[in-house]
Amino acid sequence: MEFSAISSALETIGELTQEVTSLWGVDEQVQGLANELRWMQSFLQVADARRVDHEVIRTSVVEIRELAYDAEDVIETFSLKVASKRKDGFSNCIKGLLVS
């Protein structure tokens, strides 16, 4: 079973947590998302290891995978916004130095 979306999202969350805390003070939401993603990853690993062939489990696996991809998209969008703010801040700082 593929866990890459969740693993990637968890890795990105780890990298952003410090910056998010200082920028917007939303560390609780980020940590909550990280906890949910870890739960999803554990569930998928157990379902895969046990090769459970039950309709409810199959449906849950599909839903969790879709949620993980959605979370990854949100995290990527947020990462791009953070990077853009960093770039804009640096650019404005340089412009200010050049104008002075």
Z-matrix of the N, CA and C atoms (Angstrom, degrees):
N
C 1 1.439
C 2 1.529 1 108.39
N 3 1.301 2 118.25 1 146.89
C 4 1.456 3 121.87 2 -174.65
C 5 1.521 4 110.85 3 -89.26
N 6 1.329 5 115.69 4 125.49
C 7 1.454 6 121.90 5 179.85
C 8 1.526 7 111.37 6 -114.41
N 9 1.314 8 117.62 7 6.27
C 10 1.463 9 120.54 8 -171.27
C 11 1.524 10 113.06 9 -62.75
N 12 1.325 11 118.02 10 -37.82
C 13 1.468 12 119.56 11 -178.93
C 14 1.514 13 110.72 12 -62.78
N 15 1.325 14 116.10 13 -44.05
C 16 1.460 15 119.93 14 -179.36
C 17 1.522 16 110.14 15 -68.72
N 18 1.320 17 117.24 16 -45.29
C 19 1.466 18 120.34 17 -179.95
C 20 1.520 19 111.11 18 -60.36
N 21 1.312 20 116.04 19 -43.06
C 22 1.460 21 120.70 20 179.18
C 23 1.523 22 110.90 21 -63.48
N 24 1.324 23 115.88 22 -43.95
C 25 1.462 24 120.09 23 179.60
C 26 1.527 25 110.83 24 -63.31
N 27 1.328 26 117.49 25 -42.87
C 28 1.461 27 120.94 26 178.64
C 29 1.523 28 111.37 27 -62.47
N 30 1.313 29 116.50 28 -40.82
C 31 1.462 30 120.51 29 179.33
C 32 1.523 31 110.76 30 -63.31
N 33 1.331 32 115.94 31 -44.95
C 34 1.461 33 120.20 32 179.97
C 35 1.522 34 110.94 33 -65.10
N 36 1.329 35 116.89 34 -40.73
C 37 1.462 36 120.21 35 177.96
C 38 1.519 37 110.14 36 -59.94
N 39 1.306 38 116.11 37 -43.09
C 40 1.458 39 119.62 38 178.64
C 41 1.512 40 112.17 39 -58.64
N 42 1.320 41 116.32 40 -40.61
C 43 1.456 42 120.86 41 -178.99
C 44 1.527 43 112.15 42 -70.86
N 45 1.332 44 116.37 43 -31.58
C 46 1.459 45 119.94 44 -175.48
C 47 1.527 46 114.44 45 -88.69
N 48 1.311 47 117.83 46 -19.27
C 49 1.460 48 120.79 47 -171.35
C 50 1.522 49 112.64 48 -53.83
N 51 1.307 50 117.74 49 -48.32
C 52 1.466 51 120.15 50 -178.94
C 53 1.526 52 111.55 51 -62.30
N 54 1.315 53 116.14 52 -45.43
C 55 1.457 54 119.71 53 -177.72
C 56 1.521 55 111.49 54 -67.70
N 57 1.309 56 116.24 55 -40.32
C 58 1.462 57 120.96 56 179.90
C 59 1.519 58 110.11 57 -61.01
N 60 1.311 59 116.19 58 -42.67
C 61 1.459 60 120.71 59 -179.70
C 62 1.518 61 110.99 60 -57.81
N 63 1.316 62 116.04 61 -45.04
C 64 1.458 63 118.89 62 -177.50
C 65 1.526 64 112.67 63 -76.26
N 66 1.313 65 117.99 64 -31.17
C 67 1.462 66 120.11 65 -176.82
C 68 1.524 67 113.34 66 -80.19
N 69 1.313 68 116.55 67 -50.88
C 70 1.461 69 119.31 68 -172.05
C 71 1.520 70 114.42 69 -125.92
N 72 1.298 71 118.39 70 -4.66
C 73 1.455 72 120.32 71 -179.72
C 74 1.513 73 113.59 72 63.46
N 75 1.316 74 117.57 73 36.51
C 76 1.470 75 121.03 74 -179.61
C 77 1.522 76 110.96 75 -109.91
N 78 1.328 77 116.24 76 30.24
C 79 1.459 78 119.73 77 -175.95
C 80 1.523 79 112.81 78 -61.60
N 81 1.336 80 118.15 79 -31.87
C 82 1.468 81 120.00 80 179.33
C 83 1.526 82 111.34 81 -64.54
N 84 1.338 83 117.19 82 -41.91
C 85 1.461 84 119.76 83 178.79
C 86 1.521 85 111.18 84 -66.75
N 87 1.322 86 116.55 85 -40.11
C 88 1.462 87 120.13 86 179.63
C 89 1.523 88 109.76 87 -65.58
N 90 1.323 89 116.73 88 -44.34
C 91 1.463 90 119.91 89 178.32
C 92 1.525 91 110.80 90 -64.38
N 93 1.329 92 117.16 91 -37.16
C 94 1.466 93 120.32 92 176.74
C 95 1.518 94 111.51 93 -62.28
N 96 1.332 95 116.19 94 -43.03
C 97 1.461 96 120.09 95 177.64
C 98 1.520 97 110.53 96 -64.25
N 99 1.314 98 117.10 97 -41.36
C 100 1.466 99 120.50 98 178.25
C 101 1.525 100 110.58 99 -61.48
N 102 1.326 101 117.15 100 -42.14
C 103 1.467 102 120.51 101 178.05
C 104 1.526 103 111.47 102 -63.33
N 105 1.324 104 116.85 103 -43.09
C 106 1.468 105 120.53 104 178.53
C 107 1.529 106 110.84 105 -62.65
N 108 1.323 107 116.72 106 -41.85
C 109 1.463 108 120.22 107 179.58
C 110 1.525 109 111.28 108 -65.54
N 111 1.338 110 116.93 109 -37.77
C 112 1.471 111 119.46 110 176.32
C 113 1.525 112 110.63 111 -63.78
N 114 1.332 113 116.51 112 -40.53
C 115 1.467 114 120.21 113 177.19
C 116 1.528 115 110.00 114 -61.28
N 117 1.329 116 116.58 115 -46.54
C 118 1.465 117 120.87 116 179.20
C 119 1.525 118 110.76 117 -58.96
N 120 1.326 119 115.98 118 -44.60
C 121 1.460 120 120.24 119 -179.20
C 122 1.528 121 110.42 120 -61.98
N 123 1.316 122 117.47 121 -43.57
C 124 1.469 123 121.31 122 178.55
C 125 1.520 124 111.20 123 -61.66
N 126 1.322 125 116.18 124 -44.56
C 127 1.462 126 120.47 125 179.39
C 128 1.525 127 110.72 126 -59.79
N 129 1.329 128 116.40 127 -46.69
C 130 1.465 129 120.03 128 -179.22
C 131 1.522 130 111.40 129 -64.41
N 132 1.320 131 117.59 130 -37.94
C 133 1.461 132 120.29 131 178.75
C 134 1.526 133 111.28 132 -65.70
N 135 1.334 134 116.92 133 -42.45
C 136 1.467 135 120.52 134 178.80
C 137 1.523 136 110.06 135 -65.57
N 138 1.325 137 117.02 136 -44.85
C 139 1.466 138 120.42 137 179.68
C 140 1.521 139 110.58 138 -60.95
N 141 1.326 140 116.71 139 -39.45
C 142 1.457 141 120.84 140 179.46
C 143 1.526 142 111.21 141 -70.04
N 144 1.318 143 117.27 142 -43.74
C 145 1.470 144 121.29 143 -177.73
C 146 1.524 145 111.80 144 -64.93
N 147 1.304 146 116.18 145 -36.43
C 148 1.467 147 119.82 146 -177.58
C 149 1.522 148 112.66 147 -88.97
N 150 1.309 149 116.15 148 -8.00
C 151 1.469 150 121.38 149 -179.60
C 152 1.534 151 110.92 150 50.52
N 153 1.316 152 114.32 151 45.30
C 154 1.459 153 120.62 152 -178.40
C 155 1.522 154 108.78 153 -67.31
N 156 1.318 155 115.27 154 127.67
C 157 1.463 156 120.46 155 -179.87
C 158 1.524 157 108.86 156 -117.78
N 159 1.309 158 114.68 157 69.44
C 160 1.455 159 121.50 158 179.92
C 161 1.525 160 107.04 159 -126.42
N 162 1.316 161 116.85 160 139.16
C 163 1.461 162 121.34 161 -174.65
C 164 1.535 163 112.28 162 -56.37
N 165 1.318 164 117.36 163 -42.24
C 166 1.464 165 120.56 164 -179.48
C 167 1.530 166 110.39 165 -63.42
N 168 1.317 167 116.81 166 -41.69
C 169 1.465 168 120.89 167 179.69
C 170 1.521 169 110.08 168 -67.21
N 171 1.334 170 117.29 169 -44.18
C 172 1.474 171 120.19 170 178.82
C 173 1.524 172 110.54 171 -59.65
N 174 1.330 173 116.21 172 -44.35
C 175 1.462 174 120.38 173 179.16
C 176 1.529 175 110.55 174 -63.47
N 177 1.325 176 116.62 175 -42.59
C 178 1.466 177 120.80 176 178.84
C 179 1.521 178 111.10 177 -62.28
N 180 1.317 179 117.21 178 -41.76
C 181 1.465 180 121.50 179 179.28
C 182 1.525 181 109.94 180 -61.24
N 183 1.319 182 117.25 181 -44.62
C 184 1.467 183 120.93 182 179.46
C 185 1.529 184 110.13 183 -62.89
N 186 1.328 185 117.01 184 -46.24
C 187 1.463 186 121.12 185 -179.23
C 188 1.533 187 111.45 186 -63.60
N 189 1.315 188 116.42 187 -44.13
C 190 1.465 189 120.34 188 -179.94
C 191 1.520 190 110.52 189 -63.99
N 192 1.311 191 117.19 190 -41.26
C 193 1.462 192 120.26 191 178.71
C 194 1.533 193 110.12 192 -62.04
N 195 1.337 194 117.43 193 -42.93
C 196 1.464 195 120.55 194 178.77
C 197 1.527 196 111.22 195 -64.04
N 198 1.330 197 116.82 196 -41.40
C 199 1.466 198 120.51 197 177.27
C 200 1.524 199 111.26 198 -62.99
N 201 1.317 200 116.03 199 -39.42
C 202 1.467 201 120.04 200 179.07
C 203 1.525 202 110.71 201 -63.78
N 204 1.327 203 117.23 202 -42.04
C 205 1.461 204 119.99 203 177.59
C 206 1.528 205 110.59 204 -64.58
N 207 1.343 206 116.74 205 -40.75
C 208 1.463 207 120.13 206 176.99
C 209 1.526 208 110.72 207 -61.49
N 210 1.326 209 116.46 208 -44.15
C 211 1.465 210 120.63 209 178.88
C 212 1.521 211 110.30 210 -61.95
N 213 1.319 212 116.49 211 -41.50
C 214 1.464 213 120.19 212 178.66
C 215 1.527 214 110.56 213 -61.23
N 216 1.343 215 117.23 214 -40.86
C 217 1.465 216 120.66 215 178.02
C 218 1.527 217 111.40 216 -62.44
N 219 1.331 218 116.58 217 -43.98
C 220 1.463 219 120.89 218 179.21
C 221 1.524 220 110.18 219 -62.37
N 222 1.322 221 116.32 220 -43.26
C 223 1.463 222 120.99 221 -179.46
C 224 1.525 223 110.54 222 -64.76
N 225 1.328 224 117.41 223 -41.23
C 226 1.467 225 120.51 224 178.06
C 227 1.520 226 110.92 225 -62.91
N 228 1.341 227 116.77 226 -43.42
C 229 1.461 228 120.87 227 178.63
C 230 1.521 229 110.39 228 -61.07
N 231 1.318 230 115.48 229 -45.02
C 232 1.460 231 120.16 230 178.65
C 233 1.529 232 110.71 231 -62.37
N 234 1.319 233 116.82 232 -42.78
C 235 1.467 234 121.24 233 179.08
C 236 1.523 235 110.96 234 -59.43
N 237 1.330 236 116.17 235 -41.72
C 238 1.462 237 119.89 236 178.82
C 239 1.522 238 111.13 237 -64.72
N 240 1.340 239 116.80 238 -39.55
C 241 1.464 240 119.95 239 178.35
C 242 1.527 241 110.91 240 -65.48
N 243 1.325 242 116.75 241 -41.29
C 244 1.463 243 120.38 242 177.80
C 245 1.522 244 109.62 243 -62.66
N 246 1.331 245 116.86 244 -45.40
C 247 1.464 246 120.88 245 179.58
C 248 1.524 247 110.82 246 -61.94
N 249 1.327 248 116.51 247 -39.93
C 250 1.455 249 120.99 248 179.35
C 251 1.528 250 110.60 249 -64.40
N 252 1.319 251 116.31 250 -42.92
C 253 1.467 252 119.82 251 178.89
C 254 1.525 253 110.54 252 -63.39
N 255 1.332 254 115.62 253 -40.83
C 256 1.462 255 119.87 254 177.80
C 257 1.525 256 110.08 255 -60.70
N 258 1.345 257 115.60 256 -46.66
C 259 1.461 258 121.12 257 -178.01
C 260 1.525 259 109.85 258 -63.93
N 261 1.346 260 116.47 259 -46.14
C 262 1.463 261 120.14 260 179.55
C 263 1.525 262 110.80 261 -60.87
N 264 1.309 263 115.95 262 -41.99
C 265 1.460 264 119.81 263 179.20
C 266 1.516 265 111.53 264 -62.15
N 267 1.314 266 116.80 265 -43.40
C 268 1.459 267 121.44 266 179.09
C 269 1.522 268 110.10 267 -66.05
N 270 1.338 269 116.29 268 -44.53
C 271 1.469 270 120.31 269 -179.70
C 272 1.522 271 110.73 270 -61.59
N 273 1.330 272 116.78 271 -44.26
C 274 1.465 273 120.21 272 179.44
C 275 1.527 274 111.16 273 -64.39
N 276 1.311 275 116.41 274 -37.21
C 277 1.464 276 120.73 275 177.92
C 278 1.527 277 110.11 276 -63.17
N 279 1.326 278 116.80 277 -45.69
C 280 1.474 279 121.43 278 179.40
C 281 1.525 280 110.09 279 -64.01
N 282 1.342 281 116.64 280 -44.29
C 283 1.470 282 119.88 281 178.84
C 284 1.521 283 110.36 282 -59.49
N 285 1.325 284 116.04 283 -42.45
C 286 1.462 285 120.08 284 178.88
C 287 1.517 286 111.85 285 -61.46
N 288 1.322 287 116.54 286 -39.32
C 289 1.462 288 120.12 287 178.99
C 290 1.521 289 111.48 288 -68.40
N 291 1.338 290 116.56 289 -37.75
C 292 1.462 291 120.34 290 -178.51
C 293 1.519 292 111.66 291 -71.84
N 294 1.322 293 117.23 292 -35.29
C 295 1.460 294 121.29 293 -178.74
C 296 1.524 295 110.61 294 -73.75
N 297 1.320 296 117.66 295 -33.49
C 298 1.479 297 121.54 296 -177.06
C 299 1.491 298 113.09 297 -63.99
